Amino acid sequence: GAEAAFRTAIAADPGLSFAHNSLGVLLQNERKDFDGAEAAYRAAIAADPGYAVAHSTLGILLEHERKDIDGAEAAYRAAIAVNPGFSQAHVNLGYLLKDERKDIDGAEAAYRAA
C-alpha cells in the first residue's frame, strides 16, 4: 500500500521530503499514529527546511492533536517564512490566532495575506 511505498522511497533516498511528509499525512489521518506522523513531518523539514508544506502539516498536528498552540504557531510562521505565498499557512495561522489567541487583528492580517 501507500505506507510501504513511502517507506521504500524514503529508504532509497532519505532526502525525499515529499515522501516523509506524505507518510506523515497518512500516519496522522489514517492510522492516528501521531508520534509517527510528527517524526515524519520533522524528517521532511530536516531533509528540506524550505519545504513549507511540511512546516504547515506539522503545525496542523501540533495544533489539533497535541494542543501545542505555541509549537503550531511557530510551525505556521516557519511555513510562511520559507514561502510567503503559501496561502494555506496564512489561513491556518489566522484560524489559530482567532480561535486560540483571540487575536482578531492578527487573524485578519493573516487572512488578508492569504
Secondary structure as UniProt FT lines:
FT   HELIX           2..12
FT   TURN            14..15
FT   HELIX           17..26
FT   HELIX           27..31
FT   HELIX           34..47
FT   TURN            49..50
FT   HELIX           52..61
FT   HELIX           62..66
FT   HELIX           69..82
FT   TURN            84..85
FT   HELIX           87..99
FT   HELIX           104..113
//
